[in-house]
């Protein structure tokens, strides 16, 4: 379904030489996109690289959708971790 958008444009009147604003309508296509929610739960990490001098890592997961971003808690000294009881919702605008 297309939407009409009003754009103002100046034009010159032929009768009296004065400038008048004349409305011009442009058709704009409605793509039918709606905002949505992306849900993350049951998050886990496995077989991570050893990143510190003790052979472990301090992992966390970052989720990003559009301009919104969320991050899990940081797990300490592990290469495998289950983020139990952590759930994240990101609102996503496809435009």
C-alpha positions as a Python dict, from the first residue, in 0.01 Angstrom:
ca = {
    (1, 'X'): (0, 0, 0),
    (2, 'X'): (143, 337, -97),
    (3, 'X'): (131, 646, 122),
    (4, 'X'): (107, 1002, 0),
    (5, 'X'): (366, 1247, 124),
    (6, 'X'): (325, 1622, 84),
    (7, 'X'): (622, 1814, -54),
    (8, 'X'): (611, 2191, -87),
    (9, 'X'): (731, 2342, -413),
    (10, 'X'): (738, 2702, -531),
    (11, 'X'): (599, 2783, -871),
    (12, 'X'): (541, 3110, -1054),
    (13, 'X'): (188, 3215, -1139),
    (14, 'X'): (152, 3309, -1505),
    (15, 'X'): (-119, 3568, -1439),
    (16, 'X'): (45, 3808, -1192),
    (17, 'X'): (410, 3700, -1176),
    (18, 'X'): (393, 3624, -801),
    (19, 'X'): (540, 3312, -653),
    (20, 'X'): (295, 3075, -487),
    (21, 'X'): (349, 2754, -301),
    (22, 'X'): (175, 2466, -467),
    (23, 'X'): (140, 2132, -288),
    (24, 'X'): (293, 1839, -468),
    (25, 'X'): (218, 1485, -354),
    (26, 'X'): (467, 1205, -398),
    (27, 'X'): (381, 839, -367),
    (28, 'X'): (587, 660, -103),
    (29, 'X'): (573, 283, -83),
    (30, 'X'): (487, 130, 256),
    (31, 'X'): (709, -176, 285),
    (32, 'X'): (506, -325, 569),
    (33, 'X'): (793, -353, 815),
    (34, 'X'): (710, -353, 1184),
    (35, 'X'): (925, -328, 1494),
    (36, 'X'): (1009, -662, 1647),
    (37, 'X'): (1166, -815, 1955),
    (38, 'X'): (1461, -1051, 1935),
    (39, 'X'): (1486, -1276, 2244),
    (40, 'X'): (1803, -1450, 2360),
    (41, 'X'): (1804, -1718, 2630),
    (42, 'X'): (1981, -2049, 2705),
    (43, 'X'): (2310, -1882, 2613),
    (44, 'X'): (2636, -2075, 2639),
    (45, 'X'): (2992, -2053, 2512),
    (46, 'X'): (3223, -2349, 2446),
    (47, 'X'): (3586, -2413, 2353),
    (48, 'X'): (3703, -2054, 2379),
    (49, 'X'): (4065, -1957, 2311),
    (50, 'X'): (4299, -1924, 2607),
    (51, 'X'): (4347, -1549, 2634),
    (52, 'X'): (4526, -1484, 2964),
    (53, 'X'): (4853, -1604, 3116),
    (54, 'X'): (4677, -1875, 3322),
    (55, 'X'): (4526, -2044, 3017),
    (56, 'X'): (4171, -1921, 3078),
    (57, 'X'): (3938, -1648, 2951),
    (58, 'X'): (3683, -1408, 3099),
    (59, 'X'): (3405, -1442, 2838),
    (60, 'X'): (3095, -1233, 2782),
    (61, 'X'): (2849, -1214, 2493),
    (62, 'X'): (2734, -892, 2326),
    (63, 'X'): (2405, -878, 2135),
    (64, 'X'): (2338, -593, 1894),
    (65, 'X'): (2032, -524, 1678),
    (66, 'X'): (2019, -188, 1506),
    (67, 'X'): (2111, 77, 1762),
    (68, 'X'): (2029, -133, 2067),
    (69, 'X'): (2298, -339, 2239),
    (70, 'X'): (2307, -562, 2548),
    (71, 'X'): (2580, -763, 2716),
    (72, 'X'): (2578, -1071, 2940),
    (73, 'X'): (2761, -1088, 3269),
    (74, 'X'): (3132, -1165, 3251),
    (75, 'X'): (3227, -1520, 3346),
    (76, 'X'): (3563, -1542, 3525),
    (77, 'X'): (3847, -1784, 3442),
    (78, 'X'): (3669, -2030, 3216),
    (79, 'X'): (3670, -2158, 2858),
    (80, 'X'): (3314, -2298, 2876),
    (81, 'X'): (3020, -2125, 3042),
    (82, 'X'): (2640, -2144, 3061),
    (83, 'X'): (2465, -1813, 3122),
    (84, 'X'): (2184, -1967, 3327),
    (85, 'X'): (1895, -1744, 3428),
    (86, 'X'): (2001, -1473, 3183),
    (87, 'X'): (1756, -1363, 2917),
    (88, 'X'): (1779, -1059, 2689),
    (89, 'X'): (1526, -880, 2470),
    (90, 'X'): (1632, -641, 2196),
    (91, 'X'): (1378, -421, 2019),
    (92, 'X'): (1457, -413, 1649),
    (93, 'X'): (1342, -154, 1398),
    (94, 'X'): (1408, -289, 1044),
    (95, 'X'): (1412, 58, 890),
}
